[in-house]
Amino acid sequence: MTAAERLTDGLYGLGWSTVKKLPEPVAARLGRTVADAAWKRRGKGVQRLEANYARVVPGASPERLAELSRAGMRSYLRYWMESFRLPAWSAERVRTGFDPKGAHHLTDGLAAGRGVILALPHLANWDLAGAWVTTTLGIPFTTVAERLKPESLYDRFVAYREGLGMEVLAHSGASAFGTLARRLRDGGLVCLVADRDLSAAGVEVDFFGERARMPAGPALLAQQTGAQLLPVTLWYDDSPVMQGRVHPPVEVPGTGTRIEKTAAMTQALADAFASGIAEHPEDWHMLQRLWLADLGPAKGPA
């Protein structure tokens, strides 16, 4: 492990061990202070965030983009402060910390016994939404996590999410896909953050007027298992309660090849994600390149 990796791992460990002990108002102020300091430094992440917001809010002035990126960093640090504190939250605090609209789409789908896939973009706090599902609804689910460096940091994230009631699989292609498919065929729930393709071999979609790639997994899983595919969008308002919406199901097209069906379904997901991001751009925590114009060539077909 390099010195930088040891520092990174230590900082995350400090966050989970220390921030969760702070009173909530103190943690919130700390998050805003750290966010503002990072925003003022205008590092690569902040610059990328502004470049991404420029696609979401076309025609925005530099001043407006700066306002958005400051709000975006505050939202991003709110996510981290909440995530560091989630293991210490009571079941009641989790229940009252999230107010999803359209949750009947989820419960109805599971009651039908066909399995459900929840697909989310990087909006607000997806970990809190997951904790609400496992705690308030009492429904366990399976998800995947990107392998991080150092390995000890990845292990921290896995332990953190498993402590919230999630089954966590490494993002490792066919092996993870097969396990997800089995869970869905058994009538279970799978939750996937699906607005950024980690393989560089995803499905091309139109996203805010430009081409981007998003993972094919959610659409392929729905086709192969018969599970219901539900987009979810999240956002913060001025209260301590995160808001959310479970959108109506993305249906499998009645005609076309598997590739054509996957493309149509992934585009439908992208459109649902875009609707939520356009309404609350400051809560979209995309500090990485996303659009094809900013990326290298794809590695291969989906």
C-alpha positions in Angstrom: 0.0 0.0 0.0 1.4 3.4 -1.0 1.6 6.3 1.4 -1.3 8.0 -0.5 -3.4 4.9 -0.2 -2.7 4.6 3.5 -3.7 8.3 4.0 -6.9 7.8 2.0 -7.9 4.7 4.0 -7.1 6.5 7.3 -9.2 9.5 6.4 -12.2 7.4 5.6 -11.7 5.3 8.8 -11.5 8.6 10.8 -14.8 9.7 9.2 -16.7 6.6 10.1 -15.2 6.5 13.6 -15.4 10.2 14.5 -18.1 12.0 12.4 -20.8 9.5 13.5 -20.3 10.6 17.1 -20.8 14.3 16.4 -24.2 16.0 17.0 -26.1 16.3 13.7 -25.9 20.1 13.5 -22.1 20.0 14.1 -21.7 17.3 11.4 -23.7 19.4 9.0 -21.6 22.5 9.6 -18.4 20.5 9.2 -19.7 19.2 5.9 -20.4 22.7 4.6 -17.0 23.9 5.7 -15.2 21.1 4.0 -17.3 21.5 0.9 -16.6 25.3 0.7 -12.9 24.8 1.2 -12.8 22.2 -1.6 -14.8 24.4 -3.9 -12.5 27.4 -3.4 -9.5 25.3 -4.3 -11.1 24.6 -7.7 -9.4 21.2 -8.1 -10.1 18.8 -10.9 -13.2 17.4 -9.3 -14.9 20.9 -9.0 -13.9 21.8 -12.6 -15.3 18.5 -13.9 -18.5 19.1 -11.9 -19.0 22.5 -13.5 -18.3 21.0 -17.0 -21.0 18.4 -16.4 -23.4 21.0 -15.1 -22.8 23.0 -18.2 -24.5 20.1 -20.2 -27.4 19.9 -17.7 -28.0 23.6 -17.6 -27.2 24.8 -21.2 -26.5 28.5 -21.5 -25.7 28.9 -17.9 -23.3 31.8 -17.2 -19.9 31.2 -15.5 -21.4 32.8 -12.4 -24.4 30.4 -12.4 -22.1 27.4 -12.9 -20.0 28.5 -10.0 -23.1 28.8 -7.8 -24.2 25.3 -8.9 -20.8 23.7 -8.3 -20.7 25.3 -4.8 -24.1 23.9 -4.0 -23.1 20.6 -5.6 -20.1 20.3 -3.4 -22.2 21.0 -0.3 -24.7 18.4 -1.4 -21.8 15.9 -2.0 -20.4 16.5 1.5 -23.9 16.2 3.0 -23.9 12.7 1.4 -20.6 11.9 3.1 -21.6 13.3 6.5 -24.8 11.4 6.4 -23.1 8.2 5.3 -20.5 8.4 8.0 -23.3 8.8 10.5 -25.8 6.2 9.1 -24.4 3.2 11.1 -25.3 5.1 14.3 -28.8 6.2 13.2 -31.7 4.6 14.9 -34.4 2.8 12.8 -36.7 5.8 13.5 -34.1 8.3 12.2 -33.7 6.3 9.1 -37.5 6.0 8.6 -38.0 9.7 9.0 -34.9 10.7 7.0 -36.3 9.7 3.6 -39.7 10.4 1.9 -40.0 8.5 -1.3 -43.0 9.0 -3.6 -44.2 6.1 -5.7 -42.8 3.4 -3.4 -45.8 1.3 -4.2 -44.1 0.4 -7.5 -41.4 -1.3 -5.5 -43.7 -3.1 -3.0 -46.2 -4.1 -5.7 -43.5 -5.6 -7.9 -42.1 -7.6 -5.0 -45.5 -8.8 -3.9 -46.0 -10.1 -7.4 -43.0 -12.3 -6.9 -41.2 -11.3 -10.0 -38.2 -9.6 -8.6 -37.4 -5.9 -8.8 -34.4 -3.9 -10.1 -34.0 -0.3 -8.7 -31.7 1.8 -11.0 -30.4 5.1 -9.6 -28.1 7.9 -10.8 -25.5 9.5 -8.4 -28.2 11.8 -6.9 -28.3 12.8 -3.2 -27.7 9.8 -0.9 -28.3 6.4 -2.4 -27.0 4.7 0.8 -29.7 6.4 2.9 -32.3 5.2 0.4 -30.9 1.7 0.6 -30.9 1.8 4.4 -34.6 3.0 4.3 -35.5 0.0 2.2 -33.8 -2.5 4.5 -34.9 -0.8 7.8 -38.3 0.6 7.1 -39.6 -1.9 4.6 -37.6 -4.8 6.0 -36.5 -5.8 2.5 -32.9 -7.0 2.0 -31.3 -6.4 -1.4 -28.2 -7.1 -3.4 -26.0 -4.5 -5.0 -22.5 -4.2 -6.5 -19.5 -2.0 -5.5 -16.6 -0.7 -7.6 -13.3 -2.2 -6.4 -11.4 0.7 -4.8 -7.7 1.1 -4.0 -6.4 0.4 -1.5 -8.2 -2.9 -0.9 -8.7 -2.0 2.7 -10.8 0.9 1.6 -13.0 -1.3 -0.5 -13.3 -3.6 2.5 -14.5 -0.7 4.6 -17.2 0.2 2.1 -18.4 -3.4 1.9 -18.5 -3.7 5.7 -20.4 -0.4 5.9 -23.0 -1.3 3.4 -23.4 -4.9 4.8 -24.0 -3.3 8.2 -26.9 -1.4 6.6 -28.4 -4.7 5.5 -27.2 -4.9 1.9 -25.5 -7.9 0.2 -22.5 -6.4 -1.7 -20.9 -8.0 -4.7 -17.7 -6.9 -6.3 -18.1 -5.3 -9.7 -16.6 -8.2 -11.6 -18.6 -8.8 -14.8 -20.2 -12.3 -15.4 -19.8 -13.5 -11.8 -21.7 -10.6 -10.3 -24.3 -10.7 -13.1 -25.1 -14.3 -12.5 -25.6 -13.8 -8.7 -27.9 -10.8 -9.4 -29.9 -12.9 -11.9 -30.4 -15.6 -9.3 -31.5 -13.2 -6.6 -34.1 -11.7 -9.1 -35.4 -15.1 -10.2 -36.0 -15.9 -6.5 -38.2 -12.8 -6.3 -35.6 -10.6 -4.6 -34.5 -7.0 -4.9 -31.4 -5.6 -6.7 -30.3 -2.0 -6.5 -27.8 -0.6 -9.0 -26.3 2.9 -9.4 -26.5 3.0 -13.2 -25.7 6.4 -14.7 -21.9 5.8 -15.2 -20.5 2.9 -17.2 -17.5 1.5 -15.4 -16.6 -1.0 -18.2 -16.4 1.5 -21.1 -18.5 -1.1 -23.0 -22.0 0.0 -22.1 -25.0 1.2 -24.1 -24.8 4.6 -25.9 -27.7 6.9 -25.0 -28.7 10.5 -25.6 -28.2 12.4 -22.4 -28.9 16.1 -22.2 -28.4 16.4 -26.0 -25.1 14.5 -26.2 -24.0 10.9 -26.4 -23.0 9.1 -23.2 -22.6 5.4 -22.2 -24.6 3.8 -19.4 -24.4 0.2 -18.1 -26.4 -2.5 -19.9 -26.8 -4.6 -16.8 -30.2 -3.3 -15.5 -31.9 -3.8 -18.9 -30.3 -7.2 -19.5 -31.2 -8.4 -16.0 -34.9 -7.4 -16.6 -35.0 -9.2 -19.9 -33.3 -12.4 -18.7 -35.2 -12.8 -15.4 -38.6 -11.1 -15.9 -37.9 -8.7 -13.1 -39.5 -5.2 -13.0 -37.1 -2.4 -13.8 -37.8 0.8 -11.8 -35.8 4.1 -12.2 -35.3 6.1 -8.9 -34.4 9.7 -8.5 -33.4 11.4 -5.3 -32.9 15.0 -4.1 -32.4 17.2 -1.1 -34.6 20.1 -0.1 -34.1 22.6 2.8 -35.2 20.1 5.4 -33.2 17.2 7.0 -35.4 14.8 5.0 -34.2 13.5 1.7 -36.8 13.3 -1.0 -37.2 10.6 -3.7 -39.3 9.2 -6.5 -39.8 5.7 -7.7 -40.7 6.0 -11.3 -43.1 3.7 -13.2 -41.6 0.5 -14.6 -39.4 0.5 -17.8 -41.1 -2.2 -19.9 -39.3 -4.7 -22.1 -40.2 -3.9 -25.7 -42.4 -6.4 -27.4 -40.3 -6.6 -30.5 -36.7 -6.3 -31.5 -33.4 -8.1 -30.9 -31.8 -8.3 -27.4 -29.5 -5.5 -28.4 -32.3 -3.3 -29.6 -34.4 -4.0 -26.5 -31.4 -3.2 -24.3 -30.7 0.1 -26.1 -34.4 1.2 -25.8 -34.6 0.3 -22.1 -31.3 1.9 -21.2 -32.4 5.1 -23.0 -35.6 5.1 -21.0 -33.5 4.9 -17.8 -31.4 7.7 -19.0 -34.5 9.8 -19.7 -35.8 9.2 -16.2 -32.4 10.0 -14.7 -32.3 13.2 -16.8 -35.7 14.4 -15.5 -34.5 14.1 -11.9 -31.1 15.7 -12.6 -32.6 18.6 -14.5 -34.9 19.4 -11.5 -32.1 19.2 -9.0 -28.7 19.5 -10.7 -26.9 20.5 -7.6 -27.6 17.0 -6.1 -26.0 15.1 -9.0 -22.6 14.1 -7.6 -20.8 13.4 -11.0 -17.2 14.6 -10.5 -16.0 12.2 -13.3 -16.1 12.3 -17.0 -19.3 10.9 -18.4 -20.0 12.0 -22.0 -18.3 10.4 -24.9 -16.8 13.7 -26.0 -14.8 13.6 -22.8 -13.9 9.9 -22.8 -11.7 7.6 -24.9 -13.1 4.9 -27.3 -15.2 2.1 -26.0 -13.5 -1.2 -25.3 -16.1 -3.3 -27.0 -19.8 -4.0 -27.5 -22.1 -4.3 -24.5 
